[in-house]
Amino acid sequence: MDLMTRAEFEELVGEGDGTRVSLFVPTHSAATPHDRDEDRLRWKNLLTAAESALIEDEHDRRDVDALLAPAWELHADRPAWSHQSDGLVMYLSPGWSATYRVPLELPELAAIGSSFVLGPVLPLLSDQNYAVLTLSQKDVRVLRGSRDRIGELRLPSVPAAFDDVFEPDGPQSDSVPRPNASGRNGPTGAVYYGASSLDNAHKEDVVEFFREVSRGLEQHLAGRSIPLILAGLPEWVAVYRELNGYPHLLDDAVERNPDDMSPDALRSAAWKLVEKRLDDESGLLVDRFHEQRARGTGALGAQECHRAAQEGRVDTLLLARDECWAGGNGAPHVVRPTSEDDDTCGLVDAATRATLRNSGSVRVLDELPDRAPVAAVLRY
């Protein structure tokens, strides 16, 4: 799975020339050969629909072929379809493309216009996804999860076991970092020689092991704001907290031996912690919106929020979940979003892009006042 940073979102909202295409499809995270073929066929059908729409809009055939070339190259890359998440996203503009595998339920959607569509992937920006770090001597795992799904991230920078950091046959006393034959440290930093069992290891060895884990994880999460949840025995959690440098570590943890927990058990335990946090924050955001609106600095509805966002007045944009382009409908759908008053989803997406361009925040909530698709807390 891919972790989209705020900087990557800001790149997507930047201004540019030429037609922009946003592609979204659901995929299988644990793909069988049949699943892979199904995902490739779904992608092919979406590209064919987008291609037809671009030709219908009187784009030159050579320009269309060049624009969609990276998407067709992905379709032809059979091994890539064995390593998908729950959804696949690709953004295309002349001479540029970006692809993300995301743990989200996505529509089968192609959006064509002068800007990229962000709506289906905005939960990645609003802390409804999270990461879990399992603290274990045999099986350190980093997982990316959401309400209904979880999947493991393969991070070479994070040691997976105590023996990845400490040489099993080394001395049982002090742990001393030794460079390898090339004179350089190994892929996770220094190679440490010490105890091979965490139960019998000296405390300084435990600390050094978790320090290497922390370094590797922080390297991967740099620039991101996804909540991190620890899963491990209470004493391990306490040691890791003292070493942690990632600013979005949750205060609560799953204090159990993670070796005994399946990915789905980790998802369930972690989501309870995330859901409580989200409920608390959502309530505060809605209360803040009501207070601001009473003072004249709150906007409700697509047109009002779009106008405020274009003027740079939005501090926090609140979006209702599943109001625009949500879920899969079993067939590719092509849209051409606009900023016209009768295009609610186009207005909401345009308000989102303007909010991000002007350093505002975006949050996705289950429901907004008056069942509106969007609301905003304004700066003035």
N, C-alpha and C positions, 0 to 999 in steps of 0.2 A: 504494500500500500504506500501511497505517497502522501506526505504531509505538506499541504500548501501553506506557505507563509503569508503574512500580511504584505510583505514586499512583492510576492508573486501576484497577489490580488491587485496590488497597486499597478503592477505592470500591465495587467489585463484591462484596467480602466483608463490607461493612457490614451491620448489622442493619436490618430494616425490616418494615413491615406489608404484608400482602397477598401474593397469589400472584406468583411470579416464573417467567418463561419464558426459557429459553436456547435459541437457534436456531443451528444450524450446517449449512452446505451447502458442497460443493465447487463452484467456479466456474472460468471460463476467463479467464486473464489477458490473452490476445491473442484477443479474442472476434471470431469471424465472425458475420454475422447469424444463422446457424443456431445457433451456440454461445450467443448471447444469448437466443434463444428457448428453447433447452434449459435454460439457467440459470433463466430466469423460470418455466418450467414446473416445474422442480424445487422452486423456492421456493414456488410456489403449492401444490404437493402437500404440502409440509412444513407450510405454514400451515393447510391443510385438515385434516391429521392432528392438529395441535395444537388446532385449534378443536374438533374432534370429541371429543378427550380431555377438554378443559375442560368441555364440555357434559355429557359422560358423568360427570364428577366433580361434577355438579350445581351448577356455577357459573351465575349469572344471565346470560342471553344478552346483555343490555346491557353487563354488566361485561366479558364476553369480547370483544365488539365493540370496546369502548374500549381494552382491553388490547392487542389485536392490531392496532389501527388503524395505528400507525407501520409495521408490517411489510407491511400491505396497501398503504399509500402508496408504499413502496419498490417493491413489485411493479408498481404502475401507472406508476412513473417510468422509462420506457423508456431515456432517455439514460444513466441511472445504470448500466445493465447493460452499457454499452460501456466502463466504467472499473472493472473488477473485478480482483482479484488471484486467487490460487489457491483461496481460501476466503472465505466470508462468514459473519460472526457478528453476531447481534443479541441484546441483552439487553433484556427488557421487564419492567417492574413498573408498578403503577398510577400514571399520570401521568409516567412516566419511561422513556426508552429510550436505548440507545447502540449504534452500528453500527461494525463494524471489517472492513476488507478485509485479509486476512492471507496471507502466503506459506507456507501450511501445507496439508497434505492433511487434510481434515476429513471426518467422517462426515455422513450425512444424518440429523440428530438433533434432536429437540425434547425438552427436559428441563423438567418441570413440578414445582414444589415451593415450599418456603418460602425457598430460597436459590438463587443462580445456580450453574451448573456451570462449572468452570474447566478441567477436565482437557484438553480438546482444544486449548486455546490456551496451555497452560503452557510449551511450548518457547519462546515469545516472552519468557518471564521468565528462562530458564535459559541464556542466552548461546549457544544452538545456532543462532541467527540472527545476522547480522552486517550491517554496512554497508561498502560500498566507495566510496572517493573517488578518482576518476581525476584526476590532475594533468596538465593539458594546456593549451596556449595556445589551442586551437581548440574543445575539447569537454570541458569539465569535467562529469563525471557523478557523481551520487550514486545508488548502487544498493543495494537491500535483498535479501539472499540467505539461502539455507538450504543444506542438503546437496544438494538436487536442483533447486532453482529460484533464479532471480534476476530482478529486475525493477527498472526505473529509477523513482526518486522525482522528481517534478516539484516543485522547490523554488525559488520566485521569489526567495527571499532569497540564493541562491547564484549568483553570476555564472557563466555557462556558457562564456565565452570572454574572452580578454584585451581584445578590443575592446569588451566590455560595461563595462569599467572605465576604459579609456584611449581618448581620442578619436584615431582614426587619423590625422587631419590636423594634430594638435597639434604643438608643439615637441618636439624630440628630446632636450632637456636635462632639467632638473629636472621632476618631476611635481608639479603644484600643484593641490590640490583647489579646484574652483570651484563655488559653488552655482548651481542652475538659476534660471530666470527668476522662479520663485515665491519665491526666497530660501531654499528648503529643499533639502537634499540629495536625490539620487535614491533609488530603492527599495533600493539596496544600500549606502547611505551617500553619501559624496562621489562626484562624477564627476571622474575624473582624466584629465589631458591629458598624453600622452607617447607613447612608441614603440608601434607597432601590432604589431611582431613580437617574440615573446619571445626569439628567438635573438639579436637585436640590442639588446634593451632593456638599460637600466642595471640593475644589481643592485637598486637601491632600487625600481625599477618592478616587478620580479619580486616583491620582498618585499611591496610594497603590494597587488599583485594577489592573492597568496596570503593576505594578511591579510583582504582582503574575502571571499574564499572561506571562510576559517576563521570569520569572524564570522557569516556566513550559516548555515553548517552547525551551529555551536555553538548558535545561536538555535533551530534546529529540534530538535537533540538534547538540549536542556536537560532535566534531570531523568531522562534515560534512561541505561541501563548497557550498551547494545548495543555489542559490540566494533566498532571502526572500523579498517579496513585501507586503507592508502594504496597506490595503483598509479600508478607514474610512473618516469621516469628517476631514477637515484640522486641526482643533484644537486638535482632538484626535491623529492624526498622529504626530503632533508636540510634544505632551506630551510623546508619546511612544518612539520617537526618543531619547529623553533625558535619558530614562531609559534603552534603548537597549544595550545589551552586545554582541549580535551576530555579528561577523565581516563581514558577507556577506549580510547585509541589503542594498537594492538598494536605491539610492538617490531619484529616482522617486517613486511616489505612485499613487494608484487609489483613488483619493480624492472625494469620493461619499459615501452616506450612504449605507453600504453593506447589510443592512436589506432588501433593495429594489432590490437587485441584485441576480439573479439566479446563480447557479454554472457556467453555460455556459457564462453568461454575465461577471462573474469574470474572467473566462478563456480568453475570448476575450480581455478584458481590460488589463489583466496582460501580455498576450502574446505580445501585442504591445510594452510594455516596454522591455520585454526580447528580442524580435526580434531586436529592435533597438540596444540594447547593444551587442547582438551577431553579428550583421552586422558590427558594429564598430570594435569589437575585431577581427572578421574574416578577415576584410580588413587589419588590422594591422599585423595579423599573416602571411598573404600571402605576404604582402610587406616585412616583416622581412625575410621570406623564400627566396624571390628573392635576397635580399641584401646579405644574408648569402651564397647563392649558388654562387653568383658572386665572393665571397671571397674564395670559395672552402670549405665552411662549411655548405653546404646544400645537402641533398640526395633526389632523386626522384625515385619512383618505388619500387616494393616489394623486389627485390633482394638486391638493394643498401641499402635500409632502414633496412632490416633484418640484413645485415652484420654489419652496424654501431651500431644497437641496441645491438647485441651480444657482441660488443666490448665496450659497455658502453658509447658510444659517443653521444647518442641522448638526447638533452635537451628537445625538444618538438616534439612529433610525431603527424602529421596531417593526419587524415583519411577521405576519401570521404564517405559521407553518402550513404547507400544502395548499396555499391559495393559488399559486401560479406554477404551471408546468411540473407538477409533482406526480410521482408514481409512474408506472409503465402501463401502457394501454394495448400492448401487443402488436402494434404496427407503427412504422416510422411516421413522424409528423413533422412537417416543415412549417415554420413560422417566419414572418418578417416583422419583427417588433418595430414599433414607432413610438414617438412621444405625443401622439394625438390623444385628445381627451377621452376617446372611446376605447383606447387600448390600455386597459388597466395594468396588465402584466408588463407591457412596454414601459409605462410610466413608472411602475415600481422598480424595474431594473435600472432605468435611467436615474432615478432618485438614489439608488444604491451606488451606482458608479460615481455620481456627483458627490455623495457623502464621503466615500473613500478618497476621492481626489482632494477633498478639503479637510482631510485628517479627522473625519468623524468616525464614530463607532457604529457597527451594525450588529443587531441581535435578532435571533429568530425565536419567537414565543409561540406557545400552543394556540393562544387566542388573544385578540385585542378588543378593546372597548367597541361596542356597537358592531362587532364582527367585521370590522374594517380590515382590509388587506395590509394596511401599513399605517403607522403613526410615527411621530417624531417629537423628540425633546429638542427645542431650539436654543440657540445661543443668545438670540435677541429677537 
